[in-house]
Amino acid sequence: MDMTPSIEIVSRTDAGMVRSHNEDAVFASPRCGLAILADGMGGYNAGEVASGMAITLLGTEFEAMLAKRNPGNGVADRGSAHVALEGEIARANSAIYQAAQSQPQYAGMGTTLVAAMFYDNTMTVAHIGDSRLYRLRGDDFRALTRDHSLLQEQIDSGMITPEEARRSLNKNLVTRALGVDPAVEPEIHDYEVLPGDIYLLCSDGLNDMVDDEEIALTLQALGANLELAANQLVQMANDNGGRDNVSVILVRVQREFPAARGWLARLLAWLK
């Protein structure tokens, strides 16, 4: 199923105002209904290697997998989406971990990950670390992912408030990352999507620099033009200091995209 008429996807990634190189990586395929963002970590250029490996491995494998599936169905259901995400993330984790173990210059490298798969009026989201996915639905703007980070654990336990967390110096301490350990467990959830929804995947270079309220106002004002909105979000992060690489992927749902069901619907889909 070609998702291009149903969803629009725009991506941007920028080194920011301080870092000499960009350790973020993004992948976006409107045709397959797929968006992936990774924020690398590690000495020298190792973070860039880890995020690049994650995006290349996952993007290539998912595109190939989705292209082989029944063109009337894409990902058949939530169960198969979960299996696909878990399997491909495990393979990517193993590849990054093995590279880090075998090459001294890559020792300790890893990456965050947030991946969104759109199918059958549904979005399945997998994430690891503190890269986020937000949803704007009408006037309601909210984070659909919860950071795997020391700060989030401290907030959850009542040790600090969200306001104190924003001023903390420990923002980059993630408790889960891709490629750091032999195995990793992604957090995976499903959401019904509606026409008009706008989804934002971002690295912490955006939400550390720009308040959620400002992000929401920007998407509400510029959401009709995703290219402009994405450029503005990156610019806002850089105007506020740009202390980290900043990456955004914006996805707007244009219309419903139910999976074809029944033999006649599948036949018609094959004939399109």
N, C-alpha and C positions, 0 to 999 in steps of 0.2 A: 504494500500500500504506500503510494507516494504521499507523504504528509505535507508537502510544500503548500498546497492550497489551504490547509487547515491551520498551520502554525507558521509564524515568522520568527526567525532567530537572527540576532545580531551579536557579535562578540568583539571585545576590545581588550588588549593587554598592553601595559605600559611599565617601563622600569621605575617610574616615579622620579622624585627630585633628588634622592640621596644615593640610592644603590647604583653601582656601576654597570650591573647587568641584570637581566630579568630572569628570575627563577620560577615565575608562573608560566603555565601553559594552558591553552584552551583548545577545545574541539567542538564544532557545531555542525550538525547535519540536519537541516530542515526536512530533507527528503526522508530520512530515517526516523525523524522525531527524536533526536538524540543531542544532548548537551553535556559536556564534561569539562571540569575545571580542576586544575591541580596547582598547589603552591608548594614548591620544593624547599627542602632544608638540607644543610650540610656544608662543610667547608669547601673552599675554593669554588669550583663550578659544579660541585656534586649535586646540589639542590636542583640546578637546571637540568642535569642528567636524569635525576629521579622523576621530576615532573614530566619531562619530555618522553621518557620511557612509558610512564603511565598513560599519557595521552595517546601516544602512538600505538601501544599495544591494545588498549581498550577501544580506541576509535576504529582501528583496522578490524579487529575481531568482531565488534558489534555491527559494523557496516556489512561485513561479509555474512554474518549470521542472519541479520535482518533481510538481506538480499535473497538468501536461500529460502526463507520462509514463504508460506502461501501468500501470494501478493494480495489476497483479499483480507488477510488477517494480521500480517505483521507479527508482532508478539501476540500469541494467542490469548493469554490470560495473565492474571497477576502471578499465579504460581510459576509459570514459565519465565516471566520477567525476573522474579526473585532468583530462580535457579541460574538464569543466564548471568545476572549481575554478580551473584556470589561466586560462580565458577570463573568468570573472566577476571574479577578482582583478585581472586586467589592466585591465578596464574601470573597476573601482573606483579602481585606482591612477591611471589617466589622469584621472578626474574630480577626485580630490583634488589631483593635481599642477596641473591647469589652474586650479582654484579658488585655489590658493596663488600661482600665477603672475599671475593677473588681479586679485587683491584684496590690496593692500599689508598689511592687517591680518592676513592669513593666510599671509604669506610664511614659508617654511621649515617649515610645519606637516606633520605626518605621524603615523603610528600603527603600533603593532605589530598583529599579527593572529594568532590561532590559531583554526582552524575544523575541526570534526569532523563527518563525514557518515557515518551508519550505514545499512547496507543489506546484504542477503544474508549475514548473520553476519560482516560485515566492517565495519571503521571505516577511512575514509581521512582522514588529518590533513594539513592544510596550515598552515604557520606562517611568519611573518616577524617577526624581532626577538626579544625576550626574554620574551614571554608564553609560558606553558608548558602542556603537557598531561601529566598523570601517570596511571598505571594502578595500581589496587589489585586484585590477583588472589590471593585467599587471604591469606597473610601477606607476599606479595611486592609491595612498593611501589616503583615506579620511574618516572623521567621518560622519556617516549617522545619528547620533543622536545629539541633541543640549541640553546641560546641562540645567536642571531646577535649577539654582543656582543664588545667589546674584552676583557672579562674572560675569556670562554670561549676566545678565541684565545690569551690569555696562559697559561691553564691548559693548553690543548692543546700549546703550545710548551714547556711546562715552566718558564716564567718565574716562575710563582707556583703555590702549592698551592690546592686548593679551600678549605682553611681560611683561607688568606690572602685569598682572593677574597671570603669572607664579610665580612671587615673592611675591604675596599677602599672608597675614596671614589668610585671610578669605575664604580659599579654601573649607571648609567643610560646608558652610552655604547653604543648599539646600532650594529651595522655594516650592518644592513639594515632598512628600514622602508617602509611603504606610503605612497605619495604624495610622497616626497621627490625621487625621480628620475623621468624620463619612463617608465622601465620598471623592473620589479622581478621577481626570480625567487623564487617561494615554494618552500620545501622541502616535498615531499609524500611521505608514506609510507602503507603499508597494513598493517593488523593484523587478524588473526582475533580475534573476540570470543567470550566464553563467558558463559553465564548466571551471574550472581553478580558479574561484573566491575563495578568502580566506576571511572569516569573523572573526573578533575578538570582542568578548564581554569581557569587563574588568571592574573591580572596579577602583576607583580613586587611589588606592594604586599602580597601574601600571603607569597611565598617569601623575600622580603628580611627580613620580620619574624618568620616562624615557620620553625623548622628542619623539614627533610623528615621527620625522625623523629617530631616532634610532629604534623605533618599526618597521617602514616600512622596513628599511634595514635588520633587523633581519628576518622578514617574507619573504622578497625577497630571502635571502640567505638560509634560513632553511625551507621554506614552503613545500618542498617535504617530510619533516619528521615532522609532526605536534607535535609528542611527544617531539622531541628535541627542536622545536621552542617554545612550551609552557614552557618547563623547563628553556630555556634560558631567556625568558621574565621575569619570576619570579626571576631568579638569578640576572638579570640586575637591577630590582627594589631593591632587597636586597643589591646588591653591591653599589648602590647609596644612601643607608641609610635605606631603608626598614622601613620608619617611620609609615607605615600603613599596615594593612592586604592587600594582593595582590591576586587577582583571575583573571584567564583568561579562556575563552572557545574559542577554534579555530574550525572553520567549513570550510572544503574544499569541493567544489562542484566537484564531480568526473565526472558526466555525466548529461545529461538532464533528467528531470523526469516529463514529461507532464502527466496530469490527463487523465485517460481513458475516452473516450466519445463515446456515442452511445451504443445500446444494445449489439452488438457483442463484443465490447471492454470490456464492463462491465462483460459479461459472461466469456470471456477469463480470466479476472482478478480474478473472483471468482474461476476459475478452477486451477489457478496457485498453 
